Structure formats: C-alpha cells, structure tokens
Amino acid sequence: TRGDFKQVSEARKKKFSTAAIRPSLYRPFFKQHLAFGSDYNEYPSSIPALFPRPDASNLGISVVTSGSKAPFGVPATDAIPCMHLIGSDITTFLARWQYEKPDQVDSLFGAETDWKRVSNLKPEAVHRFQVALGSDIDDDAVFHCVYGALHSPEFRERYESNLKKDAPRVPMPPDRATFDAYRDAGPELMELHIGYQTIDPYPPQEHWTTRADPDGDPKE
C-alpha cells in the first residue's frame, strides 16, 4: 500500500504478529490466509467491526456491485472477504452480525468489557416481514430467506436485466409457503457454499455418445 512505501522510505519497521493471520475468502471457493490489522491493511472499510477479533464469528453474503462486468454472484462466507471477491470490481459484503466496541465508561465500572455482537439487519425490515407473513419470523429467518431467494433460478431469470445494473432487491414473498421455502433453502445453500472443503464430492458419472462403445475398437 502507499502507507507501506512511506514507512519504507522513512526506514520504519513493523513488528509482525502471528495473531494477525486470519482466514480470508480470496475468490469464490478459494480461501487464503490474510495478515489483518491496522499495520497491514490501509483501507479496511467496515471489516474491523465485522471481524474485530480472531474468535469473533460472523458470516455474510458477498454481492457484486451495480454495473459490474462480472456475472451476478452472491457467495456466502464466514471468513474475511476480499474486496474484489468476484471479478475485478468491488464486492459488497452484507454481514449477518456486527460487533459493538465496549464503552470505555462501562469498562471502568466493571460492566460489559467485551465486543457485543448484534444483528446487522434493520429492525424495520424484519418487522415488515413479520407484519406481512407472521410474527414468529426472526432475523435469521429473513437472512436465510434472502439468500435462498437470491439463488432461485426464477428470481435470477425474472430480474436478469435489473441484476446487471442495480443492486439486488428481493421482493416480499407472496405468501408464507414461499417464504418458508426460501428460508429452508438458505441455510442448506450456505452450508454447501461455506463448508465446501468438507463436503463429499459427487461420484463421477460417465456419459457415452451414440456409437461410442468403450469395449469396441476405436479404429472402427
């Protein structure tokens, strides 16, 4: 970064700590290790509030920016995402959680001294789902519903032209059955997309074209 070049020109040294090594999603389904911290990242954006410590768990949905040259994609990850996760354009990360830093005054009086994890969904947005489809709907259900809808072939086909130029907007499901279907599909897809390194691969399948006999003479 430009800050690194300045420090080199001033002969300033950095002390590296292994605690700064964090898992990161560099490209879809391709993780790498990242040196994360103020000494290593010049433009961290809001990531420090989403992954403040190595043991601070979080997950989110990465979305290509409006007008991106890359095809529409919304992979989920539980690691720090690369700014250019999908293609060369900037990727927006929609996190499930954010962390609030403990107040210094509270810390002095022995109150909350640790980072507090709070929902990153807007209460008014969740309330709209509750009013329209049921008061038992919570933040997790809305988050999973959105992820399921974004991967729906019907959604992508219907809004194909919009997704090429605008940020994705998930309409309110027409009924509770549709909402539940998306909600149930969301965590299953996330389990596949986040835990891709641990799932069993599909067994290979052979498909032979017409007149392609594996036991025959290849010269005939």
C-alpha angles and dihedrals in degrees: 000000000000089000090057092053090051092051091048091051089052092047091239119158131218124213110223120216125194087218087073092065109105134169114257136183103232097175132355108297091358118103127188136173118264132201099225126189145081091284092056108031121058098187108029093158110192095332094105089062091050098044104020096157137019091252094048105109122208141149135197150164121263115212129189113243123255113281093014119164089221119089117261112279137161111186119176122223140177092204133076105283124225114247088235097040095143114039124316097307125091116273123216116224116211105196125202092215140025129196126231117211114237114257113252092223092054090048091056091056096046098257126125109344101166133075110277117222114217134174115272093207118102111250092221091056092051089046091057090058091047093052094046102039112013143319092240092070112112136186094272092053092052092046092051092044091055092050092049092049093049089057095046111118088214092054093048093047096046095047099032096124093045093051090057094060109018138049111266115267118194112211121221109273111253093233143003093261091060091046092050091049092054091042092054093045093050100069092040091055092045091052089055096042097044098036096041091129093061104042123099114253121238112264113257117262128205121218119187122198124224113299091009101128112177090204096046132092110277089211093062 
